[in-house]
C-alpha cells in the first residue's frame, strides 16, 4: 500500500535536513489578481518549485471593507524560525504588523511616505479651493 503524496499546495514535506530554509511568498492567482501563499522552502529553490510546507496566505487586493486579508499558522512559523529558517523582507513586514516580530523598519518608512503624500495632496486641494473661491468672488463684483 503506497502513501499518497501531499498536494503541492500544502507542501510535499521532503527536504534536506541541513539546507537553509526560508519563509517567503509563493505567487498564486491570475493576471492582475495576485494571491500569495506563505511557504517554507529551501533557500536556493525557485519560487514555483516544490515547497516544504504552507504556513499562511496573503491577499494584497483590498476587499469591500478596504482590508487586505492575511492568515498565519503561528505555531508552525515559530517552529521553523526556531529551527533556523530565514524570513524574506515582505513576510517579515507582515509578521511585524501582526505582532509576532518587532515592526520592520520598512513598514515605518512606507507609513511615513503615505502620510507625506496625503499631506501634499491636502495642501494642493486647499490651494485649488482657495483659487476657486477667489475667482468666484472676483466674478461676483
Sine and cosine of phi, psi and omega as CSV:
sin_phi,cos_phi,sin_psi,cos_psi,sin_omega,cos_omega
0.00,0.00,0.84,-0.55,-0.02,-1.00
-0.99,-0.12,0.53,-0.85,0.03,-1.00
-1.00,0.08,0.74,-0.68,0.01,-1.00
-0.95,0.32,0.66,-0.75,0.00,-1.00
-0.93,0.38,0.49,-0.87,0.06,-1.00
-0.92,0.39,0.47,-0.88,0.03,-1.00
-0.94,0.34,0.53,-0.85,-0.02,-1.00
-0.86,0.51,-0.47,0.89,-0.02,-1.00
-0.92,0.38,-0.60,0.80,-0.02,-1.00
-1.00,0.00,-0.16,0.99,0.03,-1.00
0.96,-0.26,0.58,-0.82,-0.02,-1.00
-1.00,0.08,-0.31,0.95,0.06,-1.00
0.98,0.21,-0.05,1.00,-0.01,-1.00
-0.99,-0.17,0.71,-0.70,0.03,-1.00
-0.28,-0.96,0.30,-0.95,0.10,-1.00
-0.98,0.18,0.76,-0.65,-0.13,-0.99
-0.87,0.50,-0.63,0.78,-0.10,-0.99
-0.99,-0.12,0.01,1.00,0.00,-1.00
-0.97,0.25,0.44,-0.90,-0.01,-1.00
-0.95,0.32,0.69,-0.72,0.02,-1.00
-0.95,-0.32,0.40,-0.91,0.05,-1.00
-0.61,-0.79,0.59,-0.81,0.10,-0.99
-0.98,-0.21,0.88,-0.48,-0.08,-1.00
-0.48,-0.88,0.06,-1.00,0.03,-1.00
-0.98,0.18,0.56,-0.83,0.21,-0.98
-0.82,-0.57,0.90,-0.43,-0.11,-0.99
-0.95,0.31,0.76,-0.65,0.08,-1.00
-0.80,-0.59,-0.27,-0.96,0.06,-1.00
1.00,0.08,-0.25,-0.97,-0.10,-0.99
-0.92,-0.39,-0.02,-1.00,0.10,-0.99
-0.90,0.44,0.72,-0.70,0.01,-1.00
0.89,0.45,0.23,0.97,0.06,-1.00
-0.58,-0.82,0.95,0.32,-0.07,-1.00
-0.95,0.31,0.47,-0.88,0.09,-1.00
-0.54,-0.84,0.68,-0.74,-0.11,-0.99
-0.86,-0.51,0.67,-0.74,0.24,-0.97
-1.00,-0.08,0.68,-0.73,0.09,-1.00
-1.00,-0.08,0.90,-0.43,-0.20,-0.98
-0.79,-0.62,0.37,-0.93,0.16,-0.99
-0.97,-0.25,0.79,-0.61,0.04,-1.00
-0.51,-0.86,0.17,-0.99,0.05,-1.00
-0.94,0.35,0.62,-0.78,-0.17,-0.99
-0.88,0.48,-0.57,0.82,-0.08,-1.00
-1.00,0.07,-0.04,1.00,-0.04,-1.00
-0.98,0.18,0.43,-0.90,0.10,-1.00
-0.95,0.30,0.24,-0.97,-0.07,-1.00
-0.87,0.48,-0.62,0.79,-0.11,-0.99
-0.98,-0.20,0.25,0.97,0.09,-1.00
-0.99,0.10,0.25,-0.97,-0.08,-1.00
-0.83,0.56,0.62,-0.78,-0.04,-1.00
-0.98,-0.20,0.22,-0.98,0.06,-1.00
-1.00,0.05,-0.74,0.67,-0.05,-1.00
-0.37,-0.93,0.59,-0.81,0.13,-0.99
-1.00,-0.08,0.80,-0.60,-0.05,-1.00
-0.89,-0.46,0.10,0.99,0.04,-1.00
0.12,-0.99,0.02,-1.00,0.05,-1.00
-0.66,-0.75,0.37,-0.93,0.03,-1.00
-0.55,-0.84,0.82,-0.58,0.06,-1.00
-0.93,-0.38,0.97,-0.23,-0.09,-1.00
-0.97,0.25,-0.22,0.98,0.00,-1.00
-0.99,0.15,0.79,-0.61,-0.01,-1.00
-0.91,0.42,0.62,-0.79,0.06,-1.00
-1.00,0.04,-0.24,-0.97,-0.08,-1.00
-0.91,0.41,-0.34,0.94,0.03,-1.00
-0.98,-0.18,0.24,0.97,-0.01,-1.00
0.87,0.48,0.62,0.78,0.03,-1.00
-0.93,-0.38,0.58,-0.81,0.13,-0.99
-0.97,-0.25,0.84,-0.54,-0.15,-0.99
-1.00,0.04,0.73,-0.69,0.02,-1.00
-0.72,-0.69,0.66,-0.75,0.09,-1.00
-0.75,-0.66,0.75,-0.66,0.00,-1.00
-0.82,-0.57,0.51,-0.86,0.24,-0.97
-0.97,-0.25,1.00,0.04,-0.13,-0.99
-0.88,0.47,-0.55,0.84,0.00,-1.00
-0.88,0.48,-0.72,0.69,0.00,-1.00
-0.95,0.32,-0.56,0.83,0.05,-1.00
-0.90,0.43,-0.70,0.71,0.06,-1.00
-0.87,0.49,-0.64,0.77,0.03,-1.00
-0.86,0.51,-0.76,0.65,-0.06,-1.00
-0.94,0.35,-0.59,0.80,0.07,-1.00
-0.91,0.42,-0.62,0.79,0.05,-1.00
-0.91,0.41,-0.45,0.89,0.03,-1.00
-1.00,-0.03,0.17,0.99,0.13,-0.99
1.00,-0.10,0.26,0.97,0.02,-1.00
-0.94,0.34,0.57,-0.82,0.06,-1.00
-1.00,-0.02,0.24,-0.97,0.04,-1.00
-0.87,-0.49,0.64,-0.77,0.17,-0.99
-0.98,0.22,0.36,-0.93,-0.06,-1.00
-0.87,0.49,-0.73,0.68,0.01,-1.00
-0.88,0.48,-0.61,0.79,0.03,-1.00
-0.94,0.35,-0.62,0.78,0.05,-1.00
-0.88,0.47,-0.62,0.79,0.06,-1.00
-0.89,0.46,-0.72,0.69,-0.01,-1.00
-0.90,0.43,-0.64,0.77,0.02,-1.00
-0.93,0.37,-0.51,0.86,0.08,-1.00
-0.93,0.36,-0.68,0.73,0.03,-1.00
-0.91,0.41,-0.58,0.81,-0.03,-1.00
-0.97,0.25,-0.30,0.95,0.07,-1.00
0.98,-0.21,-0.03,1.00,0.01,-1.00
-0.96,0.28,-0.59,0.81,0.01,-1.00
-0.85,-0.53,0.21,-0.98,0.14,-0.99
-0.89,0.45,0.47,-0.88,-0.02,-1.00
-0.89,0.45,0.73,-0.68,-0.05,-1.00
-0.95,0.31,0.63,-0.77,-0.01,-1.00
-0.85,0.52,-0.54,0.84,0.00,-1.00
-0.91,0.42,-0.47,0.89,0.05,-1.00
-0.90,0.43,-0.68,0.73,0.04,-1.00
-0.89,0.45,-0.67,0.74,0.00,-1.00
-0.91,0.42,-0.65,0.76,0.03,-1.00
-0.89,0.45,-0.69,0.73,0.02,-1.00
-0.90,0.44,-0.66,0.75,0.00,-1.00
-0.89,0.45,-0.70,0.72,0.02,-1.00
-0.89,0.45,-0.63,0.78,0.02,-1.00
-0.90,0.43,-0.68,0.74,0.04,-1.00
-0.90,0.44,-0.64,0.77,0.03,-1.00
-0.90,0.44,-0.67,0.74,0.00,-1.00
-0.89,0.45,-0.67,0.74,0.02,-1.00
-0.91,0.41,-0.66,0.75,-0.01,-1.00
-0.89,0.45,-0.68,0.73,0.02,-1.00
-0.92,0.38,-0.60,0.80,0.04,-1.00
-0.91,0.41,-0.67,0.74,0.04,-1.00
-0.90,0.44,-0.64,0.77,0.02,-1.00
-0.90,0.43,-0.67,0.74,0.04,-1.00
-0.90,0.43,-0.65,0.76,0.02,-1.00
-0.90,0.43,-0.65,0.76,0.02,-1.00
-0.90,0.43,-0.65,0.76,0.02,-1.00
-0.90,0.43,-0.67,0.74,0.03,-1.00
-0.90,0.44,-0.68,0.73,0.02,-1.00
-0.90,0.43,-0.61,0.79,0.03,-1.00
-0.91,0.42,-0.66,0.75,0.03,-1.00
-0.90,0.43,-0.63,0.78,0.01,-1.00
-0.91,0.41,-0.66,0.75,0.01,-1.00
-0.91,0.42,-0.66,0.75,0.03,-1.00
-0.88,0.47,-0.68,0.73,0.01,-1.00
-0.90,0.44,-0.64,0.77,-0.01,-1.00
-0.94,0.33,-0.55,0.83,0.05,-1.00
-0.93,0.37,-0.66,0.75,0.02,-1.00
-0.90,0.43,-0.59,0.81,-0.01,-1.00
-0.96,0.29,-0.50,0.87,0.00,-1.00
-0.94,0.33,-0.49,0.87,-0.04,-1.00
-1.00,0.00,0.00,0.00,0.00,0.00
